[in-house]
Amino acid sequence: MDDRDPRHPQRKRIRLPPEAYRNGDPFHIDVCTAHRREVFRDSRLAVMVVRRLNPQMREYGGPILAYCLMLEHLHVELVADPDLVLWVRLFKSATAAQAARLGLHGQLWQRGFYDRCLARTDETLADVARYVVDNPVRVGLVQRAEDWPYSRVSSLL
C-alpha cells in the first residue's frame, strides 16, 4: 500500500548511484525550464545564463566542454568532477535567483535534470559537442551553428 501524500510528490531521485556523478566521467545533461516555458527569448535572461557558463570554460577548460542554451532548455557536456549533482544544483540556484532579480516571475528551472554518462557510450566527446551546438540548426532557429549566440565548445575539443 502506498501511503505517500499525493499533494506532496516525492522528489525524483538521480538515476545513477551518487558516486557515478563524482568520478570524473563526461556527461551530457539537459536542464529544462519550468513548464518548458521559452524564457530565453528574453535575451537578458539568456545572456545571464551564458555568463554563468563561460567563466568555467575559460578558467578550467571545463568541467564544461560544450553548451547550448535553447529557448526552453540547456544542453551541457561536462565532466563530473568534483560533483555533477552539486554543480547542477548550485548553477540552477544561482541563475534562478538572478533571473528573479531580472524580473522573471515564477520558477526558472524544472526539478532535476536528464543525464547521459558518455563513458558508457561509444560516442566521442567531439561528436556530442557537435550535437549540442547543432541544436539551434536542427530546430530552425539559425542556418549555421556558429550563428547562435548562446552556445560554445571548449578549445579542448
ChimeraX commands (.cxc) that place a marker at each C-alpha (Angstrom):
marker #1 position 0.00,0.00,0.00 radius 0.5
marker #1 position 1.33,3.47,-0.93 radius 0.5
marker #1 position 0.83,5.93,1.90 radius 0.5
marker #1 position 2.53,8.98,0.35 radius 0.5
marker #1 position 0.57,12.22,0.33 radius 0.5
marker #1 position -0.30,13.00,-3.34 radius 0.5
marker #1 position -0.23,16.73,-2.56 radius 0.5
marker #1 position 3.50,16.43,-1.90 radius 0.5
marker #1 position 5.02,14.43,-4.74 radius 0.5
marker #1 position 8.21,12.58,-3.98 radius 0.5
marker #1 position 11.27,14.21,-5.42 radius 0.5
marker #1 position 12.72,12.28,-8.34 radius 0.5
marker #1 position 15.97,10.63,-7.40 radius 0.5
marker #1 position 19.06,10.86,-9.53 radius 0.5
marker #1 position 19.33,7.98,-11.96 radius 0.5
marker #1 position 22.76,6.58,-11.14 radius 0.5
marker #1 position 24.49,5.87,-7.83 radius 0.5
marker #1 position 25.75,9.17,-6.31 radius 0.5
marker #1 position 29.41,8.23,-6.78 radius 0.5
marker #1 position 28.86,8.00,-10.57 radius 0.5
marker #1 position 28.37,11.77,-10.60 radius 0.5
marker #1 position 31.71,12.39,-8.88 radius 0.5
marker #1 position 34.16,10.13,-10.68 radius 0.5
marker #1 position 35.39,12.38,-13.49 radius 0.5
marker #1 position 33.35,10.81,-16.29 radius 0.5
marker #1 position 31.97,13.07,-19.03 radius 0.5
marker #1 position 28.20,13.60,-19.14 radius 0.5
marker #1 position 25.69,15.22,-21.45 radius 0.5
marker #1 position 22.93,16.82,-19.41 radius 0.5
marker #1 position 19.73,18.66,-20.27 radius 0.5
marker #1 position 18.20,21.13,-17.84 radius 0.5
marker #1 position 14.69,22.26,-18.78 radius 0.5
marker #1 position 12.86,25.40,-17.81 radius 0.5
marker #1 position 9.77,25.07,-15.64 radius 0.5
marker #1 position 6.80,24.03,-17.75 radius 0.5
marker #1 position 9.13,24.23,-20.78 radius 0.5
marker #1 position 8.45,27.97,-20.98 radius 0.5
marker #1 position 10.56,29.73,-23.61 radius 0.5
marker #1 position 12.00,32.17,-21.10 radius 0.5
marker #1 position 15.27,32.54,-23.00 radius 0.5
marker #1 position 13.54,34.51,-25.75 radius 0.5
marker #1 position 14.37,37.30,-23.28 radius 0.5
marker #1 position 18.00,37.96,-24.21 radius 0.5
marker #1 position 18.72,39.40,-20.76 radius 0.5
marker #1 position 17.98,36.00,-19.21 radius 0.5
marker #1 position 19.86,34.11,-21.93 radius 0.5
marker #1 position 22.96,36.28,-21.56 radius 0.5
marker #1 position 22.85,35.91,-17.78 radius 0.5
marker #1 position 22.84,32.09,-18.03 radius 0.5
marker #1 position 25.65,32.05,-20.60 radius 0.5
marker #1 position 27.73,34.38,-18.43 radius 0.5
marker #1 position 27.50,31.78,-15.67 radius 0.5
marker #1 position 28.80,29.08,-18.02 radius 0.5
marker #1 position 31.63,30.87,-19.85 radius 0.5
marker #1 position 33.98,31.52,-16.91 radius 0.5
marker #1 position 34.05,27.83,-16.06 radius 0.5
marker #1 position 35.09,27.01,-19.62 radius 0.5
marker #1 position 37.68,29.77,-19.67 radius 0.5
marker #1 position 39.18,29.16,-16.22 radius 0.5
marker #1 position 39.30,25.40,-16.19 radius 0.5
marker #1 position 38.81,24.25,-19.77 radius 0.5
marker #1 position 35.91,22.55,-18.08 radius 0.5
marker #1 position 34.28,20.99,-16.37 radius 0.5
marker #1 position 32.15,22.34,-19.23 radius 0.5
marker #1 position 33.16,21.02,-22.64 radius 0.5
marker #1 position 30.24,22.39,-24.67 radius 0.5
marker #1 position 26.89,24.04,-24.06 radius 0.5
marker #1 position 23.89,25.32,-25.95 radius 0.5
marker #1 position 21.15,27.37,-24.37 radius 0.5
marker #1 position 17.92,26.89,-26.27 radius 0.5
marker #1 position 14.68,28.81,-25.71 radius 0.5
marker #1 position 13.39,26.40,-23.08 radius 0.5
marker #1 position 16.29,24.17,-22.10 radius 0.5
marker #1 position 20.03,23.96,-21.71 radius 0.5
marker #1 position 22.37,21.28,-23.08 radius 0.5
marker #1 position 25.72,20.92,-21.34 radius 0.5
marker #1 position 28.53,18.48,-21.99 radius 0.5
marker #1 position 30.72,18.43,-18.90 radius 0.5
marker #1 position 32.95,16.37,-16.66 radius 0.5
marker #1 position 31.55,15.05,-13.38 radius 0.5
marker #1 position 34.36,16.46,-11.30 radius 0.5
marker #1 position 34.16,17.08,-8.46 radius 0.5
marker #1 position 30.36,16.61,-8.22 radius 0.5
marker #1 position 27.91,16.92,-11.10 radius 0.5
marker #1 position 24.74,16.88,-8.98 radius 0.5
marker #1 position 26.11,19.65,-6.75 radius 0.5
marker #1 position 27.19,21.67,-9.81 radius 0.5
marker #1 position 23.68,21.46,-11.30 radius 0.5
marker #1 position 22.04,22.43,-8.00 radius 0.5
marker #1 position 24.33,25.44,-7.49 radius 0.5
marker #1 position 24.02,26.55,-11.13 radius 0.5
marker #1 position 20.23,26.35,-11.09 radius 0.5
marker #1 position 20.01,28.14,-7.75 radius 0.5
marker #1 position 22.30,30.98,-8.78 radius 0.5
marker #1 position 20.66,31.52,-12.17 radius 0.5
marker #1 position 17.14,31.31,-10.72 radius 0.5
marker #1 position 17.97,33.98,-8.13 radius 0.5
marker #1 position 19.46,36.25,-10.76 radius 0.5
marker #1 position 16.51,35.65,-13.12 radius 0.5
marker #1 position 14.14,36.78,-10.36 radius 0.5
marker #1 position 16.20,39.96,-9.94 radius 0.5
marker #1 position 15.87,40.50,-13.70 radius 0.5
marker #1 position 12.09,40.31,-13.37 radius 0.5
marker #1 position 11.23,36.67,-14.15 radius 0.5
marker #1 position 8.03,35.71,-12.39 radius 0.5
marker #1 position 7.77,32.11,-11.24 radius 0.5
marker #1 position 10.16,29.23,-11.27 radius 0.5
marker #1 position 13.03,29.21,-13.79 radius 0.5
marker #1 position 14.02,25.54,-13.89 radius 0.5
marker #1 position 12.26,22.20,-13.61 radius 0.5
marker #1 position 13.33,19.95,-10.78 radius 0.5
marker #1 position 16.04,17.51,-11.64 radius 0.5
marker #1 position 17.83,17.09,-14.95 radius 0.5
marker #1 position 18.32,14.48,-17.65 radius 0.5
marker #1 position 21.77,12.91,-17.83 radius 0.5
marker #1 position 23.69,10.55,-20.06 radius 0.5
marker #1 position 27.09,9.24,-18.98 radius 0.5
marker #1 position 29.28,9.42,-22.07 radius 0.5
marker #1 position 31.81,6.93,-20.69 radius 0.5
marker #1 position 29.07,4.31,-21.13 radius 0.5
marker #1 position 28.56,5.08,-24.84 radius 0.5
marker #1 position 30.69,4.76,-27.94 radius 0.5
marker #1 position 30.20,8.43,-28.88 radius 0.5
marker #1 position 33.23,10.68,-28.89 radius 0.5
marker #1 position 33.25,13.90,-26.88 radius 0.5
marker #1 position 33.61,15.84,-30.14 radius 0.5
marker #1 position 30.52,14.12,-31.61 radius 0.5
marker #1 position 28.44,15.01,-28.55 radius 0.5
marker #1 position 29.72,18.60,-28.61 radius 0.5
marker #1 position 28.70,18.86,-32.26 radius 0.5
marker #1 position 25.23,17.50,-31.39 radius 0.5
marker #1 position 24.94,20.04,-28.55 radius 0.5
marker #1 position 25.84,23.11,-30.59 radius 0.5
marker #1 position 23.87,21.99,-33.66 radius 0.5
marker #1 position 20.57,22.08,-31.74 radius 0.5
marker #1 position 19.51,25.56,-32.95 radius 0.5
marker #1 position 20.11,24.46,-36.55 radius 0.5
marker #1 position 18.03,21.28,-36.15 radius 0.5
marker #1 position 15.01,23.26,-34.88 radius 0.5
marker #1 position 15.37,26.02,-37.48 radius 0.5
marker #1 position 16.46,28.91,-35.26 radius 0.5
marker #1 position 19.60,29.54,-37.33 radius 0.5
marker #1 position 21.16,28.23,-40.55 radius 0.5
marker #1 position 24.62,27.63,-39.07 radius 0.5
marker #1 position 25.55,26.61,-35.51 radius 0.5
marker #1 position 28.08,29.42,-35.22 radius 0.5
marker #1 position 25.28,31.96,-35.73 radius 0.5
marker #1 position 23.58,31.01,-32.44 radius 0.5
marker #1 position 24.87,33.41,-29.74 radius 0.5
marker #1 position 24.19,31.10,-26.80 radius 0.5
marker #1 position 26.46,28.12,-27.47 radius 0.5
marker #1 position 30.11,27.35,-27.23 radius 0.5
marker #1 position 32.60,24.47,-27.49 radius 0.5
marker #1 position 35.71,24.30,-25.31 radius 0.5
marker #1 position 39.05,24.71,-27.02 radius 0.5
marker #1 position 39.97,21.31,-25.54 radius 0.5
marker #1 position 37.78,19.51,-28.11 radius 0.5
marker link #1:1,2 radius 0.2
marker link #1:2,3 radius 0.2
marker link #1:3,4 radius 0.2
marker link #1:4,5 radius 0.2
marker link #1:5,6 radius 0.2
marker link #1:6,7 radius 0.2
marker link #1:7,8 radius 0.2
marker link #1:8,9 radius 0.2
marker link #1:9,10 radius 0.2
marker link #1:10,11 radius 0.2
marker link #1:11,12 radius 0.2
marker link #1:12,13 radius 0.2
marker link #1:13,14 radius 0.2
marker link #1:14,15 radius 0.2
marker link #1:15,16 radius 0.2
marker link #1:16,17 radius 0.2
marker link #1:17,18 radius 0.2
marker link #1:18,19 radius 0.2
marker link #1:19,20 radius 0.2
marker link #1:20,21 radius 0.2
marker link #1:21,22 radius 0.2
marker link #1:22,23 radius 0.2
marker link #1:23,24 radius 0.2
marker link #1:24,25 radius 0.2
marker link #1:25,26 radius 0.2
marker link #1:26,27 radius 0.2
marker link #1:27,28 radius 0.2
marker link #1:28,29 radius 0.2
marker link #1:29,30 radius 0.2
marker link #1:30,31 radius 0.2
marker link #1:31,32 radius 0.2
marker link #1:32,33 radius 0.2
marker link #1:33,34 radius 0.2
marker link #1:34,35 radius 0.2
marker link #1:35,36 radius 0.2
marker link #1:36,37 radius 0.2
marker link #1:37,38 radius 0.2
marker link #1:38,39 radius 0.2
marker link #1:39,40 radius 0.2
marker link #1:40,41 radius 0.2
marker link #1:41,42 radius 0.2
marker link #1:42,43 radius 0.2
marker link #1:43,44 radius 0.2
marker link #1:44,45 radius 0.2
marker link #1:45,46 radius 0.2
marker link #1:46,47 radius 0.2
marker link #1:47,48 radius 0.2
marker link #1:48,49 radius 0.2
marker link #1:49,50 radius 0.2
marker link #1:50,51 radius 0.2
marker link #1:51,52 radius 0.2
marker link #1:52,53 radius 0.2
marker link #1:53,54 radius 0.2
marker link #1:54,55 radius 0.2
marker link #1:55,56 radius 0.2
marker link #1:56,57 radius 0.2
marker link #1:57,58 radius 0.2
marker link #1:58,59 radius 0.2
marker link #1:59,60 radius 0.2
marker link #1:60,61 radius 0.2
marker link #1:61,62 radius 0.2
marker link #1:62,63 radius 0.2
marker link #1:63,64 radius 0.2
marker link #1:64,65 radius 0.2
marker link #1:65,66 radius 0.2
marker link #1:66,67 radius 0.2
marker link #1:67,68 radius 0.2
marker link #1:68,69 radius 0.2
marker link #1:69,70 radius 0.2
marker link #1:70,71 radius 0.2
marker link #1:71,72 radius 0.2
marker link #1:72,73 radius 0.2
marker link #1:73,74 radius 0.2
marker link #1:74,75 radius 0.2
marker link #1:75,76 radius 0.2
marker link #1:76,77 radius 0.2
marker link #1:77,78 radius 0.2
marker link #1:78,79 radius 0.2
marker link #1:79,80 radius 0.2
marker link #1:80,81 radius 0.2
marker link #1:81,82 radius 0.2
marker link #1:82,83 radius 0.2
marker link #1:83,84 radius 0.2
marker link #1:84,85 radius 0.2
marker link #1:85,86 radius 0.2
marker link #1:86,87 radius 0.2
marker link #1:87,88 radius 0.2
marker link #1:88,89 radius 0.2
marker link #1:89,90 radius 0.2
marker link #1:90,91 radius 0.2
marker link #1:91,92 radius 0.2
marker link #1:92,93 radius 0.2
marker link #1:93,94 radius 0.2
marker link #1:94,95 radius 0.2
marker link #1:95,96 radius 0.2
marker link #1:96,97 radius 0.2
marker link #1:97,98 radius 0.2
marker link #1:98,99 radius 0.2
marker link #1:99,100 radius 0.2
marker link #1:100,101 radius 0.2
marker link #1:101,102 radius 0.2
marker link #1:102,103 radius 0.2
marker link #1:103,104 radius 0.2
marker link #1:104,105 radius 0.2
marker link #1:105,106 radius 0.2
marker link #1:106,107 radius 0.2
marker link #1:107,108 radius 0.2
marker link #1:108,109 radius 0.2
marker link #1:109,110 radius 0.2
marker link #1:110,111 radius 0.2
marker link #1:111,112 radius 0.2
marker link #1:112,113 radius 0.2
marker link #1:113,114 radius 0.2
marker link #1:114,115 radius 0.2
marker link #1:115,116 radius 0.2
marker link #1:116,117 radius 0.2
marker link #1:117,118 radius 0.2
marker link #1:118,119 radius 0.2
marker link #1:119,120 radius 0.2
marker link #1:120,121 radius 0.2
marker link #1:121,122 radius 0.2
marker link #1:122,123 radius 0.2
marker link #1:123,124 radius 0.2
marker link #1:124,125 radius 0.2
marker link #1:125,126 radius 0.2
marker link #1:126,127 radius 0.2
marker link #1:127,128 radius 0.2
marker link #1:128,129 radius 0.2
marker link #1:129,130 radius 0.2
marker link #1:130,131 radius 0.2
marker link #1:131,132 radius 0.2
marker link #1:132,133 radius 0.2
marker link #1:133,134 radius 0.2
marker link #1:134,135 radius 0.2
marker link #1:135,136 radius 0.2
marker link #1:136,137 radius 0.2
marker link #1:137,138 radius 0.2
marker link #1:138,139 radius 0.2
marker link #1:139,140 radius 0.2
marker link #1:140,141 radius 0.2
marker link #1:141,142 radius 0.2
marker link #1:142,143 radius 0.2
marker link #1:143,144 radius 0.2
marker link #1:144,145 radius 0.2
marker link #1:145,146 radius 0.2
marker link #1:146,147 radius 0.2
marker link #1:147,148 radius 0.2
marker link #1:148,149 radius 0.2
marker link #1:149,150 radius 0.2
marker link #1:150,151 radius 0.2
marker link #1:151,152 radius 0.2
marker link #1:152,153 radius 0.2
marker link #1:153,154 radius 0.2
marker link #1:154,155 radius 0.2
marker link #1:155,156 radius 0.2
marker link #1:156,157 radius 0.2
view
